[in-house]
Amino acid sequence: MKTAVIIPCYNEAKTIERVIKDFREHLPHADIYVYDNNSTDGTYEIAKNAGAIVRKEVRQGKGNVVRSMFRDIDADCYIMADGDNTYPASFAPVLEKEVLEGRADMAVGDRLSSTYFEMNKRRFHNFGNVLVKDMINFLFHSKINDVMSGARAFSHDFAKSFPVLCKGFEIETEMTIFALDNNFRIVEIPIDYQDREEGSESKLNTYSDGFKVLKTIGMLFRDTKPLTFFSIISAILMAVAIGFFIPVFVEYIETGLVPRIPTFLASVTFGIVSGMNFFAGIVLSVLRKQHRQVFETNLNIIRMLDKNDK
């Protein structure tokens, strides 16, 4: 069984050497890959001197890096962590075991059930993590504790079938929704979290990246549950249509006339658009079911090819 530790990095010169050494200590059998994402502080050279397999990804953004990692590297288990030393490498063997023994396709290091709120000094990050978690659990009827953890382990099936669509820090959210929607096995293990070292700066922008994450949730909810998504829009539009129609109808009953023609036309327009959204949801729901069937077929092909290679 082959295990690959994959570490996306951007300007982590202060911590990357320690991260590599810690993973080598806890997973001596694993290959350690560092993907440098246009660092300007010598991260590439430090990681290479520390003995990691270092590659460059010129397209900026964590999502772009993960896409290249999953495409380039073949392994039975992929351990992903950040290069900022906020996740102690001691978590890795536990997550690796969950994947290699077949209990998980994605094993997540759960920070929020452990020391995250005590150690993390960025208050809005705390709020954002809880908000995203609650939104996904509500929309997808799940019980995920930590949606945005960067400490994860993946099976070969997951890594090779996951279509990375985002470019940046939305990647963990996209992974979680993909796993939930396609019925992959998810296991969460509480892990310790330690805040960044003094002088090490977070690359995550609380507001712009937070907005991108929320936008990603909305788009993926639309794509994975189109009937529910468009039914909600349809219901809102129908409520507006009824709101416009009621006074026109009352006036017609009382006088036999329809003097407010623009209001009546607005009501009809909203009603038609409401119906269009509902039927769009039905059509897209059927197409989504067909897509799921194709995905399962392709996943079986991946498994067959993997068995033949072994």
C-alpha positions as CSV (number, residue, x, y, z in Angstrom):
1,M,0.0,0.0,0.0
2,K,1.4,3.4,-1.0
3,T,0.7,6.5,0.9
4,A,1.4,10.0,-0.3
5,V,1.6,13.1,1.9
6,I,0.5,16.1,-0.2
7,I,1.3,19.6,1.1
8,P,0.2,22.7,-0.9
9,C,2.4,25.7,-0.1
10,Y,2.6,29.4,-0.7
11,N,5.2,31.4,1.2
12,E,5.6,29.0,4.1
13,A,9.4,29.2,4.5
14,K,9.2,29.6,8.3
15,T,7.4,26.3,8.9
16,I,7.7,24.0,5.9
17,E,10.9,22.3,7.0
18,R,9.4,21.4,10.4
19,V,6.2,20.1,8.7
20,I,8.2,17.8,6.4
21,K,10.3,16.4,9.3
22,D,7.3,15.8,11.4
23,F,5.5,13.8,8.7
24,R,8.7,11.8,8.0
25,E,8.8,10.9,11.6
26,H,5.1,9.8,11.9
27,L,4.9,8.3,8.3
28,P,8.4,7.1,7.5
29,H,7.0,4.9,4.7
30,A,5.2,7.7,2.9
31,D,6.3,9.8,-0.1
32,I,6.1,13.5,0.9
33,Y,5.1,15.9,-1.9
34,V,5.3,19.7,-1.6
35,Y,3.6,21.7,-4.4
36,D,4.9,25.3,-4.4
37,N,2.4,27.8,-5.6
38,N,4.6,30.7,-6.7
39,S,6.3,31.3,-3.3
40,T,8.7,34.2,-3.2
41,D,10.3,33.5,0.2
42,G,12.4,30.4,-0.6
43,T,9.8,27.8,0.3
44,Y,10.7,25.7,-2.8
45,E,14.4,25.5,-1.9
46,I,13.8,24.8,1.8
47,A,11.3,22.0,1.1
48,K,13.7,20.4,-1.4
49,N,16.7,20.5,1.0
50,A,14.4,18.9,3.6
51,G,14.0,15.9,1.4
52,A,10.5,16.4,0.0
53,I,9.5,15.8,-3.6
54,V,8.9,19.4,-4.7
55,R,6.9,20.5,-7.7
56,K,5.6,23.8,-8.9
57,E,2.1,24.9,-9.7
58,V,2.0,28.2,-11.5
59,R,-1.8,28.6,-11.4
60,Q,-2.4,30.5,-8.2
61,G,-4.9,29.1,-5.7
62,K,-5.2,26.1,-3.4
63,G,-7.9,24.5,-5.6
64,N,-5.5,24.6,-8.6
65,V,-2.8,23.0,-6.5
66,V,-5.0,20.1,-5.3
67,R,-6.2,19.5,-8.9
68,S,-2.6,19.0,-10.0
69,M,-1.8,16.8,-7.0
70,F,-4.6,14.4,-7.6
71,R,-3.8,14.2,-11.3
72,D,-0.1,13.7,-11.0
73,I,0.2,11.4,-8.0
74,D,-0.8,7.8,-7.7
75,A,-1.3,6.3,-4.3
76,D,-3.6,4.2,-2.2
77,C,-4.0,6.9,0.4
78,Y,-3.4,10.6,0.1
79,I,-2.8,12.6,3.3
80,M,-3.3,16.3,2.8
81,A,-2.1,19.0,5.2
82,D,-1.2,22.6,5.1
83,G,2.4,23.8,5.2
84,D,1.8,26.2,8.1
85,N,2.3,23.7,10.9
86,T,-1.2,24.3,12.3
87,Y,-1.9,20.5,12.1
88,P,0.4,18.2,14.1
89,A,1.6,15.3,11.9
90,S,0.6,12.9,14.6
91,F,-2.9,12.9,13.1
92,A,-1.7,11.3,9.9
93,P,-1.4,7.6,10.9
94,V,-4.9,7.7,12.4
95,L,-6.5,9.0,9.2
96,E,-4.3,6.8,7.0
97,K,-5.6,3.7,8.9
98,E,-9.2,4.7,8.4
99,V,-8.7,4.9,4.6
100,L,-6.4,1.9,4.1
101,E,-8.7,-0.4,6.2
102,G,-11.7,0.6,4.0
103,R,-13.7,2.5,6.6
104,A,-13.4,5.9,4.9
105,D,-13.0,7.4,1.4
106,M,-12.4,10.8,3.1
107,A,-11.1,10.9,6.6
108,V,-11.2,14.4,8.1
109,G,-9.2,15.8,11.0
110,D,-11.9,17.6,13.0
111,R,-10.5,20.7,14.6
112,L,-13.8,22.2,15.8
113,S,-14.5,19.4,18.2
114,S,-11.0,19.8,19.7
115,T,-8.8,22.9,20.4
116,Y,-9.7,25.2,17.4
117,F,-11.8,27.7,19.3
118,E,-9.2,28.0,22.0
119,M,-6.1,28.3,19.8
120,N,-7.5,30.3,16.8
121,K,-7.2,34.0,17.5
122,R,-9.2,35.1,14.4
123,R,-12.7,35.6,15.7
124,F,-14.4,35.9,12.3
125,H,-12.7,32.7,11.1
126,N,-14.4,30.9,14.1
127,F,-17.8,32.4,13.1
128,G,-17.3,31.5,9.4
129,N,-16.4,27.9,10.2
130,V,-19.5,27.4,12.2
131,L,-21.7,29.2,9.7
132,V,-20.5,27.1,6.8
133,K,-20.8,23.9,8.8
134,D,-24.4,24.7,9.8
135,M,-25.4,25.7,6.2
136,I,-24.1,22.5,4.7
137,N,-25.6,20.3,7.4
138,F,-29.0,22.0,6.8
139,L,-28.9,22.0,3.0
140,F,-27.5,18.4,2.6
141,H,-29.1,16.8,5.7
142,S,-25.7,15.8,7.1
143,K,-23.9,15.8,10.4
144,I,-20.4,17.1,9.5
145,N,-18.5,18.7,12.3
146,D,-15.6,20.4,10.4
147,V,-16.3,21.3,6.8
148,M,-13.2,23.4,6.2
149,S,-10.4,21.4,7.8
150,G,-7.2,21.2,5.8
151,A,-6.2,17.9,7.4
152,R,-7.7,15.1,5.4
153,A,-7.0,11.6,4.0
154,F,-8.4,10.3,0.8
155,S,-8.8,7.0,-0.9
156,H,-7.6,6.4,-4.5
157,D,-11.2,6.3,-5.7
158,F,-12.0,9.7,-4.2
159,A,-8.9,11.4,-5.5
160,K,-9.2,10.1,-9.0
161,S,-13.0,10.8,-9.4
162,F,-13.1,14.2,-7.7
163,P,-13.6,17.0,-10.3
164,V,-11.9,20.1,-8.8
165,L,-13.9,23.0,-10.1
166,C,-12.8,25.8,-7.7
167,K,-9.5,27.6,-7.8
168,G,-8.9,28.8,-4.2
169,F,-9.7,28.1,-0.6
170,E,-13.2,26.8,-1.4
171,I,-11.6,23.5,-2.1
172,E,-12.4,21.9,1.3
173,T,-16.1,22.9,1.0
174,E,-16.2,21.4,-2.5
175,M,-14.7,18.2,-1.3
176,T,-17.2,17.8,1.5
177,I,-20.2,18.4,-0.7
178,F,-18.8,16.1,-3.4
179,A,-18.4,13.3,-0.8
180,L,-21.9,13.8,0.6
181,D,-23.6,14.0,-2.8
182,N,-21.9,10.9,-4.1
183,N,-22.3,8.8,-1.0
184,F,-18.6,8.4,-0.2
185,R,-17.7,7.2,3.3
186,I,-16.8,10.0,5.6
187,V,-15.1,9.6,8.9
188,E,-14.2,12.5,11.3
189,I,-11.4,12.2,13.9
190,P,-10.9,15.0,16.4
191,I,-7.4,16.4,16.2
192,D,-5.5,19.1,18.0
193,Y,-5.1,22.4,16.3
194,Q,-2.4,25.0,17.0
195,D,-2.4,28.6,15.8
196,R,0.2,29.9,13.3
197,E,3.6,30.7,14.7
198,E,4.6,34.2,15.3
199,G,5.6,35.8,11.9
200,S,3.7,33.3,9.9
201,E,0.8,34.9,8.0
202,S,-2.5,33.4,6.9
203,K,-3.2,33.5,3.2
204,L,-7.0,33.3,3.8
205,N,-8.9,36.6,3.4
206,T,-11.8,36.5,5.9
207,Y,-14.2,38.4,3.8
208,S,-13.4,37.8,0.1
209,D,-12.6,34.1,0.6
210,G,-15.6,33.7,3.0
211,F,-17.8,35.1,0.2
212,K,-16.4,32.7,-2.3
213,V,-17.1,29.8,0.1
214,L,-20.7,30.8,0.5
215,K,-21.1,31.3,-3.2
216,T,-19.6,27.8,-3.8
217,I,-22.2,26.3,-1.4
218,G,-25.0,28.0,-3.3
219,M,-23.7,26.9,-6.7
220,L,-23.1,23.3,-5.6
221,F,-26.6,23.2,-3.9
222,R,-28.1,24.3,-7.2
223,D,-26.0,21.7,-9.2
224,T,-26.6,18.7,-6.8
225,K,-30.2,19.4,-5.7
226,P,-31.7,21.3,-8.7
227,L,-35.4,20.3,-7.9
228,T,-35.2,21.7,-4.4
229,F,-33.2,24.8,-5.5
230,F,-35.6,25.8,-8.3
231,S,-38.7,24.8,-6.3
232,I,-37.7,27.3,-3.6
233,I,-37.3,30.0,-6.3
234,S,-40.6,29.0,-7.9
235,A,-42.4,29.2,-4.5
236,I,-41.0,32.7,-3.9
237,L,-42.0,33.9,-7.3
238,M,-45.5,32.3,-7.0
239,A,-45.9,34.1,-3.6
240,V,-45.1,37.4,-5.3
241,A,-47.6,36.6,-8.2
242,I,-50.3,35.8,-5.7
243,G,-49.6,39.0,-3.8
244,F,-50.1,41.0,-7.0
245,F,-53.1,39.1,-8.0
246,I,-55.2,39.2,-4.8
247,P,-56.1,42.9,-4.9
248,V,-56.8,42.7,-8.6
249,F,-59.1,39.7,-8.0
250,V,-60.9,41.4,-5.1
251,E,-61.5,44.5,-7.1
252,Y,-62.8,42.4,-10.0
253,I,-65.3,40.6,-7.7
254,E,-66.5,43.9,-6.3
255,T,-66.8,45.9,-9.5
256,G,-66.5,43.4,-12.4
257,L,-63.6,45.5,-13.8
258,V,-59.9,45.1,-14.0
259,P,-58.6,48.7,-13.9
260,R,-55.1,47.8,-12.7
261,I,-53.9,46.1,-15.9
262,P,-50.1,46.6,-15.1
263,T,-50.5,44.8,-11.7
264,F,-52.5,42.0,-13.4
265,L,-49.8,41.6,-16.0
266,A,-47.1,41.6,-13.4
267,S,-48.9,38.8,-11.5
268,V,-49.2,36.7,-14.7
269,T,-45.5,37.3,-15.5
270,F,-44.4,36.2,-12.1
271,G,-46.7,33.2,-12.3
272,I,-45.3,32.1,-15.7
273,V,-41.7,32.5,-14.5
274,S,-42.5,30.6,-11.4
275,G,-43.8,27.7,-13.5
276,M,-40.7,27.8,-15.7
277,N,-38.4,27.5,-12.7
278,F,-40.3,24.6,-11.3
279,F,-40.2,22.7,-14.6
280,A,-36.5,23.6,-15.1
281,G,-35.9,22.0,-11.7
282,I,-37.7,18.8,-12.8
283,V,-35.7,18.6,-16.1
284,L,-32.4,19.2,-14.3
285,S,-33.2,16.7,-11.6
286,V,-33.7,14.0,-14.3
287,L,-30.4,15.0,-15.9
288,R,-28.7,14.9,-12.5
289,K,-29.9,11.4,-11.9
290,Q,-28.4,10.3,-15.3
291,H,-25.2,12.1,-14.3
292,R,-25.1,10.1,-11.1
293,Q,-25.5,6.8,-13.1
294,V,-22.6,7.8,-15.4
295,F,-20.5,8.7,-12.4
296,E,-21.0,5.3,-10.7
297,T,-20.2,3.6,-13.9
298,N,-16.9,5.6,-14.3
299,L,-16.1,4.9,-10.7
300,N,-16.4,1.2,-11.3
301,I,-14.1,1.5,-14.3
302,I,-11.5,3.3,-12.1
303,R,-11.6,0.5,-9.6
304,M,-11.3,-2.2,-12.4
305,L,-8.3,-0.4,-13.9
306,D,-6.7,0.0,-10.5
307,K,-7.1,-3.8,-9.8
308,N,-5.6,-4.6,-13.2
309,D,-2.6,-2.4,-12.5
310,K,-2.0,-4.3,-9.2
